[in-house]
Amino acid sequence: MSAATLNHDGAFAAARRSLRFGPLWLAAPGLAFLAIFFLFPVLRLLGLSVQDLETSAWTGDHYARIVATDVYFRVLMSTFRSSAIRWPTGWRSCRSASAGWRSWR
């Protein structure tokens, strides 16, 4: 065998190793599902939230209305306050549950 044949076979083997189906390939259908049915609609809604429906121009009027209207602003702040209080305790609960699961196995 010549050196050129060995290099070609080595390059082919390296390319084949890089395309080997591993555990990350199993996540591809789930990631595609999330991209199609979650990520795309969320990005579309965010785009629509900064777009004027009549003129299709970019605008921040919708968010300015939330801040300017007292009721909307209070509800928004109440939501943020509630999540700021509950998120750390929920995160600690998840971490301690997973630590308990790891020690139990």
C-alpha atoms as one frame of an Amber mdcrd trajectory, in Angstrom:
protein
   0.000   0.000   0.000   1.169   3.460  -0.766   1.219   6.409   1.630  -1.617
   8.092  -0.307  -3.857   5.059   0.231  -3.104   5.034   3.954  -3.903   8.752
   4.261  -7.162   8.287   2.372  -8.189   5.351   4.575  -7.261   7.294   7.709
  -9.301  10.310   6.621 -12.254   8.057   5.800 -12.052   6.383   9.209 -11.866
   9.755  10.975 -14.911  11.023   9.077 -16.797   7.846   9.895 -15.948   8.184
  13.605 -17.237  11.754  13.651 -20.606  10.646  12.201 -21.049   7.776  14.644
 -24.460   7.752  16.298 -23.967   8.467  19.973 -26.305   9.319  22.797 -26.610
  12.947  21.687 -28.229  11.853  18.422 -31.091  10.434  20.487 -31.939  13.974
  21.591 -32.334  15.208  18.000 -36.041  14.299  17.608 -36.907  15.910  20.947
 -34.932  19.041  20.119 -36.603  19.262  16.712 -40.022  18.901  18.377 -39.203
  21.681  20.852 -37.909  23.946  18.111 -41.010  23.497  15.971 -43.727  23.539
  18.615 -42.186  25.745  21.337 -39.312  27.889  20.155 -40.808  29.012  16.835
 -44.191  30.090  18.337 -42.518  31.901  21.249 -40.198  33.822  18.920 -43.142
  34.610  16.653 -45.145  35.995  19.598 -42.196  38.083  20.749 -41.867  39.476
  17.241 -45.558  40.301  17.126 -45.372  42.012  20.514 -43.034  44.692  19.137
 -44.858  45.123  15.833 -47.735  47.474  15.069 -50.550  45.484  13.462 -51.762
  48.258  11.123 -48.442  49.484   9.772 -46.212  46.447  10.460 -43.589  48.840
  11.836 -41.491  48.096  14.895 -42.852  49.796  18.004 -42.609  49.645  21.766
 -46.045  51.135  22.350 -47.451  47.889  23.721 -44.822  47.746  26.452 -45.151
  51.471  27.139 -48.873  50.905  27.716 -48.117  48.196  30.287 -45.858  50.546
  32.236 -48.197  53.533  31.881 -51.365  51.710  33.008 -51.288  51.350  36.777
 -53.243  48.086  36.975 -51.067  46.297  34.405 -47.887  47.544  36.033 -48.959
  46.427  39.536 -49.902  42.962  38.269 -46.577  42.669  36.451 -44.593  43.731
  39.525 -46.605  41.352  41.704 -45.774  38.522  39.320 -42.058  39.349  39.342
 -42.029  39.668  43.135 -43.810  36.339  43.537 -41.411  34.540  41.227 -38.367
  36.143  42.912 -39.544  34.848  46.275 -40.565  31.364  45.141 -37.888  30.567
  42.568 -34.938  30.136  44.962 -36.911  27.860  47.277 -38.197  25.807  44.345
 -34.672  25.511  42.970 -33.390  24.356  46.355 -36.148  21.747  46.515 -35.218
  20.397  43.086 -31.535  20.257  43.984 -32.148  18.506  47.292 -34.513  16.020
  45.650 -31.942  15.183  42.994 -29.211  14.891  45.638 -31.435  12.550  47.620
 -32.062  10.473  44.520 -28.336  10.222  43.806 -27.542   9.140  47.355 -30.370
   6.605  47.362 -29.169   4.815  44.229
